[in-house]
Amino acid sequence: MEFSVTGGLIVALGGAIPALAIGLIGAKAMEAIGRNPEAQAKVLPAMLLGMAFAEAIAIYALVLAFTG
């Protein structure tokens, strides 16, 4: 099994950037719910969907690291 620097960079950046995005999405959603608790029914599904898309990017990066 051969390791390369590019695979490590893909995993590092492909994990760190979506993790930052998930944190920001969660923080802003909680801030929005804190300001307007009645909006929770609209904010929560959008937050979860955004987090799922950001997590998908991290999974794509992991797959690229193993195939590349």
PyMOL Python script that loads the backbone (N, CA, C, O; Angstrom):
from pymol import cmd

cmd.read_pdbstr("""\
ATOM      1  N   MET A   1       0.847  -1.176   0.000  1.00  0.00           N
ATOM      2  CA  MET A   1       0.000   0.000   0.000  1.00  0.00           C
ATOM      3  C   MET A   1       0.888   1.234   0.000  1.00  0.00           C
ATOM      4  O   MET A   1       1.794   1.363   0.823  1.00  0.00           O
ATOM      5  N   GLU A   2       0.623   2.125  -0.918  1.00  0.00           N
ATOM      6  CA  GLU A   2       1.444   3.312  -1.071  1.00  0.00           C
ATOM      7  C   GLU A   2       0.679   4.539  -0.582  1.00  0.00           C
ATOM      8  O   GLU A   2      -0.493   4.722  -0.908  1.00  0.00           O
ATOM      9  N   PHE A   3       1.350   5.369   0.198  1.00  0.00           N
ATOM     10  CA  PHE A   3       0.740   6.593   0.691  1.00  0.00           C
ATOM     11  C   PHE A   3       1.289   7.770  -0.089  1.00  0.00           C
ATOM     12  O   PHE A   3       2.447   7.768  -0.507  1.00  0.00           O
ATOM     13  N   SER A   4       0.454   8.771  -0.282  1.00  0.00           N
ATOM     14  CA  SER A   4       0.903   9.955  -0.997  1.00  0.00           C
ATOM     15  C   SER A   4       0.472  11.205  -0.236  1.00  0.00           C
ATOM     16  O   SER A   4      -0.452  11.171   0.576  1.00  0.00           O
ATOM     17  N   VAL A   5       1.151  12.284  -0.512  1.00  0.00           N
ATOM     18  CA  VAL A   5       0.836  13.554   0.137  1.00  0.00           C
ATOM     19  C   VAL A   5      -0.521  14.067  -0.331  1.00  0.00           C
ATOM     20  O   VAL A   5      -1.254  14.671   0.452  1.00  0.00           O
ATOM     21  N   THR A   6      -0.858  13.838  -1.575  1.00  0.00           N
ATOM     22  CA  THR A   6      -2.123  14.350  -2.091  1.00  0.00           C
ATOM     23  C   THR A   6      -3.311  13.707  -1.386  1.00  0.00           C
ATOM     24  O   THR A   6      -4.307  14.378  -1.114  1.00  0.00           O
ATOM     25  N   GLY A   7      -3.216  12.422  -1.089  1.00  0.00           N
ATOM     26  CA  GLY A   7      -4.303  11.757  -0.356  1.00  0.00           C
ATOM     27  C   GLY A   7      -4.484  12.356   1.028  1.00  0.00           C
ATOM     28  O   GLY A   7      -5.611  12.546   1.486  1.00  0.00           O
ATOM     29  N   GLY A   8      -3.378  12.651   1.692  1.00  0.00           N
ATOM     30  CA  GLY A   8      -3.450  13.278   3.008  1.00  0.00           C
ATOM     31  C   GLY A   8      -4.044  14.664   2.959  1.00  0.00           C
ATOM     32  O   GLY A   8      -4.830  15.043   3.827  1.00  0.00           O
ATOM     33  N   LEU A   9      -3.668  15.428   1.937  1.00  0.00           N
ATOM     34  CA  LEU A   9      -4.235  16.775   1.793  1.00  0.00           C
ATOM     35  C   LEU A   9      -5.722  16.727   1.482  1.00  0.00           C
ATOM     36  O   LEU A   9      -6.494  17.546   1.982  1.00  0.00           O
ATOM     37  N   ILE A  10      -6.121  15.774   0.660  1.00  0.00           N
ATOM     38  CA  ILE A  10      -7.542  15.636   0.336  1.00  0.00           C
ATOM     39  C   ILE A  10      -8.339  15.331   1.596  1.00  0.00           C
ATOM     40  O   ILE A  10      -9.396  15.923   1.819  1.00  0.00           O
ATOM     41  N   VAL A  11      -7.845  14.417   2.419  1.00  0.00           N
ATOM     42  CA  VAL A  11      -8.557  14.058   3.646  1.00  0.00           C
ATOM     43  C   VAL A  11      -8.551  15.231   4.624  1.00  0.00           C
ATOM     44  O   VAL A  11      -9.571  15.519   5.251  1.00  0.00           O
ATOM     45  N   ALA A  12      -7.410  15.909   4.759  1.00  0.00           N
ATOM     46  CA  ALA A  12      -7.315  17.017   5.713  1.00  0.00           C
ATOM     47  C   ALA A  12      -8.235  18.176   5.331  1.00  0.00           C
ATOM     48  O   ALA A  12      -9.025  18.650   6.148  1.00  0.00           O
ATOM     49  N   LEU A  13      -8.124  18.617   4.097  1.00  0.00           N
ATOM     50  CA  LEU A  13      -8.972  19.735   3.662  1.00  0.00           C
ATOM     51  C   LEU A  13     -10.415  19.303   3.462  1.00  0.00           C
ATOM     52  O   LEU A  13     -11.340  20.058   3.761  1.00  0.00           O
ATOM     53  N   GLY A  14     -10.607  18.102   2.963  1.00  0.00           N
ATOM     54  CA  GLY A  14     -11.960  17.598   2.739  1.00  0.00           C
ATOM     55  C   GLY A  14     -12.696  17.289   4.021  1.00  0.00           C
ATOM     56  O   GLY A  14     -13.918  17.141   4.005  1.00  0.00           O
ATOM     57  N   GLY A  15     -11.998  17.187   5.119  1.00  0.00           N
ATOM     58  CA  GLY A  15     -12.644  16.988   6.412  1.00  0.00           C
ATOM     59  C   GLY A  15     -12.764  18.275   7.197  1.00  0.00           C
ATOM     60  O   GLY A  15     -13.769  18.497   7.873  1.00  0.00           O
ATOM     61  N   ALA A  16     -11.752  19.132   7.119  1.00  0.00           N
ATOM     62  CA  ALA A  16     -11.739  20.357   7.916  1.00  0.00           C
ATOM     63  C   ALA A  16     -12.739  21.396   7.403  1.00  0.00           C
ATOM     64  O   ALA A  16     -13.447  22.018   8.196  1.00  0.00           O
ATOM     65  N   ILE A  17     -12.799  21.581   6.122  1.00  0.00           N
ATOM     66  CA  ILE A  17     -13.675  22.620   5.579  1.00  0.00           C
ATOM     67  C   ILE A  17     -15.153  22.269   5.769  1.00  0.00           C
ATOM     68  O   ILE A  17     -15.912  23.138   6.200  1.00  0.00           O
ATOM     69  N   PRO A  18     -15.604  21.047   5.474  1.00  0.00           N
ATOM     70  CA  PRO A  18     -16.998  20.715   5.784  1.00  0.00           C
ATOM     71  C   PRO A  18     -17.303  20.746   7.285  1.00  0.00           C
ATOM     72  O   PRO A  18     -18.419  21.085   7.678  1.00  0.00           O
ATOM     73  N   ALA A  19     -16.326  20.396   8.125  1.00  0.00           N
ATOM     74  CA  ALA A  19     -16.547  20.468   9.573  1.00  0.00           C
ATOM     75  C   ALA A  19     -16.775  21.911  10.006  1.00  0.00           C
ATOM     76  O   ALA A  19     -17.636  22.184  10.842  1.00  0.00           O
ATOM     77  N   LEU A  20     -16.014  22.818   9.447  1.00  0.00           N
ATOM     78  CA  LEU A  20     -16.215  24.238   9.732  1.00  0.00           C
ATOM     79  C   LEU A  20     -17.592  24.697   9.249  1.00  0.00           C
ATOM     80  O   LEU A  20     -18.287  25.441   9.942  1.00  0.00           O
ATOM     81  N   ALA A  21     -17.970  24.250   8.068  1.00  0.00           N
ATOM     82  CA  ALA A  21     -19.281  24.619   7.527  1.00  0.00           C
ATOM     83  C   ALA A  21     -20.416  24.076   8.392  1.00  0.00           C
ATOM     84  O   ALA A  21     -21.399  24.777   8.630  1.00  0.00           O
ATOM     85  N   ILE A  22     -20.293  22.842   8.860  1.00  0.00           N
ATOM     86  CA  ILE A  22     -21.325  22.257   9.716  1.00  0.00           C
ATOM     87  C   ILE A  22     -21.430  23.037  11.016  1.00  0.00           C
ATOM     88  O   ILE A  22     -22.534  23.280  11.503  1.00  0.00           O
ATOM     89  N   GLY A  23     -20.301  23.428  11.583  1.00  0.00           N
ATOM     90  CA  GLY A  23     -20.316  24.230  12.801  1.00  0.00           C
ATOM     91  C   GLY A  23     -20.988  25.571  12.604  1.00  0.00           C
ATOM     92  O   GLY A  23     -21.767  26.010  13.450  1.00  0.00           O
ATOM     93  N   LEU A  24     -20.692  26.223  11.496  1.00  0.00           N
ATOM     94  CA  LEU A  24     -21.319  27.514  11.218  1.00  0.00           C
ATOM     95  C   LEU A  24     -22.819  27.373  10.961  1.00  0.00           C
ATOM     96  O   LEU A  24     -23.607  28.205  11.409  1.00  0.00           O
ATOM     97  N   ILE A  25     -23.209  26.332  10.248  1.00  0.00           N
ATOM     98  CA  ILE A  25     -24.633  26.099   9.990  1.00  0.00           C
ATOM     99  C   ILE A  25     -25.377  25.883  11.304  1.00  0.00           C
ATOM    100  O   ILE A  25     -26.441  26.462  11.523  1.00  0.00           O
ATOM    101  N   GLY A  26     -24.819  25.056  12.170  1.00  0.00           N
ATOM    102  CA  GLY A  26     -25.456  24.798  13.456  1.00  0.00           C
ATOM    103  C   GLY A  26     -25.520  26.032  14.331  1.00  0.00           C
ATOM    104  O   GLY A  26     -26.538  26.285  14.976  1.00  0.00           O
ATOM    105  N   ALA A  27     -24.445  26.802  14.362  1.00  0.00           N
ATOM    106  CA  ALA A  27     -24.415  28.008  15.186  1.00  0.00           C
ATOM    107  C   ALA A  27     -25.440  29.027  14.714  1.00  0.00           C
ATOM    108  O   ALA A  27     -26.157  29.610  15.527  1.00  0.00           O
ATOM    109  N   LYS A  28     -25.512  29.242  13.420  1.00  0.00           N
ATOM    110  CA  LYS A  28     -26.464  30.229  12.890  1.00  0.00           C
ATOM    111  C   LYS A  28     -27.902  29.761  13.064  1.00  0.00           C
ATOM    112  O   LYS A  28     -28.795  30.572  13.309  1.00  0.00           O
ATOM    113  N   ALA A  29     -28.130  28.456  12.938  1.00  0.00           N
ATOM    114  CA  ALA A  29     -29.485  27.944  13.141  1.00  0.00           C
ATOM    115  C   ALA A  29     -29.912  28.111  14.589  1.00  0.00           C
ATOM    116  O   ALA A  29     -31.048  28.502  14.858  1.00  0.00           O
ATOM    117  N   MET A  30     -29.015  27.820  15.526  1.00  0.00           N
ATOM    118  CA  MET A  30     -29.352  27.987  16.938  1.00  0.00           C
ATOM    119  C   MET A  30     -29.561  29.456  17.285  1.00  0.00           C
ATOM    120  O   MET A  30     -30.411  29.795  18.108  1.00  0.00           O
ATOM    121  N   GLU A  31     -28.778  30.324  16.649  1.00  0.00           N
ATOM    122  CA  GLU A  31     -28.965  31.762  16.851  1.00  0.00           C
ATOM    123  C   GLU A  31     -30.327  32.205  16.328  1.00  0.00           C
ATOM    124  O   GLU A  31     -31.013  33.001  16.970  1.00  0.00           O
ATOM    125  N   ALA A  32     -30.718  31.695  15.170  1.00  0.00           N
ATOM    126  CA  ALA A  32     -32.020  32.052  14.597  1.00  0.00           C
ATOM    127  C   ALA A  32     -33.161  31.544  15.471  1.00  0.00           C
ATOM    128  O   ALA A  32     -34.150  32.248  15.675  1.00  0.00           O
ATOM    129  N   ILE A  33     -33.027  30.323  15.989  1.00  0.00           N
ATOM    130  CA  ILE A  33     -34.072  29.772  16.856  1.00  0.00           C
ATOM    131  C   ILE A  33     -34.108  30.542  18.177  1.00  0.00           C
ATOM    132  O   ILE A  33     -35.181  30.759  18.739  1.00  0.00           O
ATOM    133  N   GLY A  34     -32.948  30.951  18.667  1.00  0.00           N
ATOM    134  CA  GLY A  34     -32.899  31.738  19.894  1.00  0.00           C
ATOM    135  C   GLY A  34     -33.572  33.088  19.747  1.00  0.00           C
ATOM    136  O   GLY A  34     -34.201  33.578  20.685  1.00  0.00           O
ATOM    137  N   ARG A  35     -33.444  33.688  18.580  1.00  0.00           N
ATOM    138  CA  ARG A  35     -34.078  34.981  18.341  1.00  0.00           C
ATOM    139  C   ARG A  35     -35.572  34.856  18.079  1.00  0.00           C
ATOM    140  O   ARG A  35     -36.353  35.732  18.450  1.00  0.00           O
ATOM    141  N   ASN A  36     -35.962  33.763  17.436  1.00  0.00           N
ATOM    142  CA  ASN A  36     -37.370  33.577  17.091  1.00  0.00           C
ATOM    143  C   ASN A  36     -37.731  32.099  17.287  1.00  0.00           C
ATOM    144  O   ASN A  36     -37.661  31.318  16.338  1.00  0.00           O
ATOM    145  N   PRO A  37     -38.114  31.710  18.508  1.00  0.00           N
ATOM    146  CA  PRO A  37     -38.394  30.294  18.780  1.00  0.00           C
ATOM    147  C   PRO A  37     -39.534  29.715  17.947  1.00  0.00           C
ATOM    148  O   PRO A  37     -39.579  28.504  17.728  1.00  0.00           O
ATOM    149  N   GLU A  38     -40.437  30.540  17.488  1.00  0.00           N
ATOM    150  CA  GLU A  38     -41.543  30.042  16.674  1.00  0.00           C
ATOM    151  C   GLU A  38     -41.081  29.570  15.302  1.00  0.00           C
ATOM    152  O   GLU A  38     -41.796  28.825  14.631  1.00  0.00           O
ATOM    153  N   ALA A  39     -39.905  29.991  14.883  1.00  0.00           N
ATOM    154  CA  ALA A  39     -39.387  29.612  13.563  1.00  0.00           C
ATOM    155  C   ALA A  39     -38.661  28.272  13.580  1.00  0.00           C
ATOM    156  O   ALA A  39     -38.089  27.870  12.567  1.00  0.00           O
ATOM    157  N   GLN A  40     -38.674  27.577  14.708  1.00  0.00           N
ATOM    158  CA  GLN A  40     -37.932  26.325  14.817  1.00  0.00           C
ATOM    159  C   GLN A  40     -38.393  25.293  13.790  1.00  0.00           C
ATOM    160  O   GLN A  40     -37.581  24.542  13.250  1.00  0.00           O
ATOM    161  N   ALA A  41     -39.688  25.258  13.525  1.00  0.00           N
ATOM    162  CA  ALA A  41     -40.220  24.269  12.576  1.00  0.00           C
ATOM    163  C   ALA A  41     -39.691  24.495  11.161  1.00  0.00           C
ATOM    164  O   ALA A  41     -39.620  23.551  10.373  1.00  0.00           O
ATOM    165  N   LYS A  42     -39.322  25.717  10.832  1.00  0.00           N
ATOM    166  CA  LYS A  42     -38.774  26.003   9.502  1.00  0.00           C
ATOM    167  C   LYS A  42     -37.251  25.942   9.481  1.00  0.00           C
ATOM    168  O   LYS A  42     -36.658  25.550   8.476  1.00  0.00           O
ATOM    169  N   VAL A  43     -36.627  26.324  10.571  1.00  0.00           N
ATOM    170  CA  VAL A  43     -35.167  26.402  10.608  1.00  0.00           C
ATOM    171  C   VAL A  43     -34.535  25.014  10.745  1.00  0.00           C
ATOM    172  O   VAL A  43     -33.549  24.716  10.071  1.00  0.00           O
ATOM    173  N   LEU A  44     -35.088  24.176  11.601  1.00  0.00           N
ATOM    174  CA  LEU A  44     -34.475  22.879  11.886  1.00  0.00           C
ATOM    175  C   LEU A  44     -34.338  21.982  10.652  1.00  0.00           C
ATOM    176  O   LEU A  44     -33.255  21.438  10.434  1.00  0.00           O
ATOM    177  N   PRO A  45     -35.387  21.800   9.833  1.00  0.00           N
ATOM    178  CA  PRO A  45     -35.196  20.959   8.635  1.00  0.00           C
ATOM    179  C   PRO A  45     -34.168  21.529   7.651  1.00  0.00           C
ATOM    180  O   PRO A  45     -33.397  20.782   7.049  1.00  0.00           O
ATOM    181  N   ALA A  46     -34.162  22.853   7.494  1.00  0.00           N
ATOM    182  CA  ALA A  46     -33.179  23.466   6.594  1.00  0.00           C
ATOM    183  C   ALA A  46     -31.764  23.282   7.132  1.00  0.00           C
ATOM    184  O   ALA A  46     -30.827  23.058   6.366  1.00  0.00           O
ATOM    185  N   MET A  47     -31.612  23.379   8.463  1.00  0.00           N
ATOM    186  CA  MET A  47     -30.308  23.177   9.078  1.00  0.00           C
ATOM    187  C   MET A  47     -29.823  21.743   8.851  1.00  0.00           C
ATOM    188  O   MET A  47     -28.675  21.527   8.465  1.00  0.00           O
ATOM    189  N   LEU A  48     -30.688  20.780   9.090  1.00  0.00           N
ATOM    190  CA  LEU A  48     -30.298  19.378   8.922  1.00  0.00           C
ATOM    191  C   LEU A  48     -29.961  19.059   7.470  1.00  0.00           C
ATOM    192  O   LEU A  48     -29.030  18.300   7.200  1.00  0.00           O
ATOM    193  N   LEU A  49     -30.707  19.631   6.544  1.00  0.00           N
ATOM    194  CA  LEU A  49     -30.420  19.414   5.127  1.00  0.00           C
ATOM    195  C   LEU A  49     -29.076  20.022   4.738  1.00  0.00           C
ATOM    196  O   LEU A  49     -28.297  19.402   4.013  1.00  0.00           O
ATOM    197  N   GLY A  50     -28.807  21.219   5.214  1.00  0.00           N
ATOM    198  CA  GLY A  50     -27.514  21.853   4.938  1.00  0.00           C
ATOM    199  C   GLY A  50     -26.357  21.075   5.527  1.00  0.00           C
ATOM    200  O   GLY A  50     -25.307  20.943   4.899  1.00  0.00           O
ATOM    201  N   MET A  51     -26.546  20.555   6.744  1.00  0.00           N
ATOM    202  CA  MET A  51     -25.495  19.749   7.359  1.00  0.00           C
ATOM    203  C   MET A  51     -25.270  18.447   6.594  1.00  0.00           C
ATOM    204  O   MET A  51     -24.135  17.987   6.467  1.00  0.00           O
ATOM    205  N   ALA A  52     -26.339  17.861   6.091  1.00  0.00           N
ATOM    206  CA  ALA A  52     -26.199  16.618   5.323  1.00  0.00           C
ATOM    207  C   ALA A  52     -25.421  16.859   4.030  1.00  0.00           C
ATOM    208  O   ALA A  52     -24.582  16.042   3.650  1.00  0.00           O
ATOM    209  N   PHE A  53     -25.696  17.977   3.355  1.00  0.00           N
ATOM    210  CA  PHE A  53     -24.960  18.283   2.126  1.00  0.00           C
ATOM    211  C   PHE A  53     -23.483  18.550   2.421  1.00  0.00           C
ATOM    212  O   PHE A  53     -22.615  18.130   1.656  1.00  0.00           O
ATOM    213  N   ALA A  54     -23.195  19.240   3.513  1.00  0.00           N
ATOM    214  CA  ALA A  54     -21.795  19.499   3.877  1.00  0.00           C
ATOM    215  C   ALA A  54     -21.086  18.194   4.232  1.00  0.00           C
ATOM    216  O   ALA A  54     -19.920  18.005   3.886  1.00  0.00           O
ATOM    217  N   GLU A  55     -21.781  17.305   4.915  1.00  0.00           N
ATOM    218  CA  GLU A  55     -21.189  16.010   5.262  1.00  0.00           C
ATOM    219  C   GLU A  55     -20.948  15.167   4.016  1.00  0.00           C
ATOM    220  O   GLU A  55     -19.981  14.406   3.964  1.00  0.00           O
ATOM    221  N   ALA A  56     -21.807  15.290   3.017  1.00  0.00           N
ATOM    222  CA  ALA A  56     -21.619  14.550   1.765  1.00  0.00           C
ATOM    223  C   ALA A  56     -20.325  14.968   1.080  1.00  0.00           C
ATOM    224  O   ALA A  56     -19.642  14.136   0.483  1.00  0.00           O
ATOM    225  N   ILE A  57     -19.984  16.248   1.160  1.00  0.00           N
ATOM    226  CA  ILE A  57     -18.727  16.725   0.570  1.00  0.00           C
ATOM    227  C   ILE A  57     -17.541  16.055   1.256  1.00  0.00           C
ATOM    228  O   ILE A  57     -16.573  15.678   0.597  1.00  0.00           O
ATOM    229  N   ALA A  58     -17.613  15.906   2.576  1.00  0.00           N
ATOM    230  CA  ALA A  58     -16.527  15.240   3.305  1.00  0.00           C
ATOM    231  C   ALA A  58     -16.419  13.771   2.893  1.00  0.00           C
ATOM    232  O   ALA A  58     -15.314  13.242   2.776  1.00  0.00           O
ATOM    233  N   ILE A  59     -17.543  13.119   2.675  1.00  0.00           N
ATOM    234  CA  ILE A  59     -17.520  11.716   2.249  1.00  0.00           C
ATOM    235  C   ILE A  59     -16.940  11.596   0.842  1.00  0.00           C
ATOM    236  O   ILE A  59     -16.185  10.665   0.562  1.00  0.00           O
ATOM    237  N   TYR A  60     -17.285  12.530  -0.042  1.00  0.00           N
ATOM    238  CA  TYR A  60     -16.699  12.520  -1.389  1.00  0.00           C
ATOM    239  C   TYR A  60     -15.183  12.687  -1.312  1.00  0.00           C
ATOM    240  O   TYR A  60     -14.452  12.040  -2.061  1.00  0.00           O
ATOM    241  N   ALA A  61     -14.708  13.546  -0.418  1.00  0.00           N
ATOM    242  CA  ALA A  61     -13.261  13.737  -0.269  1.00  0.00           C
ATOM    243  C   ALA A  61     -12.596  12.457   0.217  1.00  0.00           C
ATOM    244  O   ALA A  61     -11.506  12.109  -0.237  1.00  0.00           O
ATOM    245  N   LEU A  62     -13.251  11.754   1.140  1.00  0.00           N
ATOM    246  CA  LEU A  62     -12.693  10.497   1.634  1.00  0.00           C
ATOM    247  C   LEU A  62     -12.606   9.466   0.516  1.00  0.00           C
ATOM    248  O   LEU A  62     -11.611   8.750   0.402  1.00  0.00           O
ATOM    249  N   VAL A  63     -13.629   9.392  -0.294  1.00  0.00           N
ATOM    250  CA  VAL A  63     -13.616   8.460  -1.419  1.00  0.00           C
ATOM    251  C   VAL A  63     -12.516   8.828  -2.407  1.00  0.00           C
ATOM    252  O   VAL A  63     -11.828   7.944  -2.918  1.00  0.00           O
ATOM    253  N   LEU A  64     -12.339  10.119  -2.682  1.00  0.00           N
ATOM    254  CA  LEU A  64     -11.277  10.563  -3.581  1.00  0.00           C
ATOM    255  C   LEU A  64      -9.897  10.213  -3.036  1.00  0.00           C
ATOM    256  O   LEU A  64      -8.995   9.855  -3.794  1.00  0.00           O
ATOM    257  N   ALA A  65      -9.739  10.318  -1.729  1.00  0.00           N
ATOM    258  CA  ALA A  65      -8.440  10.006  -1.135  1.00  0.00           C
ATOM    259  C   ALA A  65      -8.101   8.530  -1.301  1.00  0.00           C
ATOM    260  O   ALA A  65      -6.936   8.185  -1.498  1.00  0.00           O
ATOM    261  N   PHE A  66      -9.105   7.650  -1.223  1.00  0.00           N
ATOM    262  CA  PHE A  66      -8.826   6.233  -1.380  1.00  0.00           C
ATOM    263  C   PHE A  66      -8.646   5.821  -2.829  1.00  0.00           C
ATOM    264  O   PHE A  66      -7.924   4.865  -3.108  1.00  0.00           O
ATOM    265  N   THR A  67      -9.284   6.519  -3.755  1.00  0.00           N
ATOM    266  CA  THR A  67      -9.163   6.147  -5.157  1.00  0.00           C
ATOM    267  C   THR A  67      -7.978   6.823  -5.840  1.00  0.00           C
ATOM    268  O   THR A  67      -7.469   6.330  -6.846  1.00  0.00           O
ATOM    269  N   GLY A  68      -7.543   7.951  -5.290  1.00  0.00           N
ATOM    270  CA  GLY A  68      -6.480   8.725  -5.938  1.00  0.00           C
ATOM    271  C   GLY A  68      -5.148   8.364  -5.589  1.00  0.00           C
ATOM    272  O   GLY A  68      -4.195   8.963  -6.087  1.00  0.00           O
TER     273      GLY A  68
END
""", "prot")
cmd.dss("prot")
cmd.show_as("cartoon", "prot")
cmd.util.cbc("prot")
cmd.orient("prot")
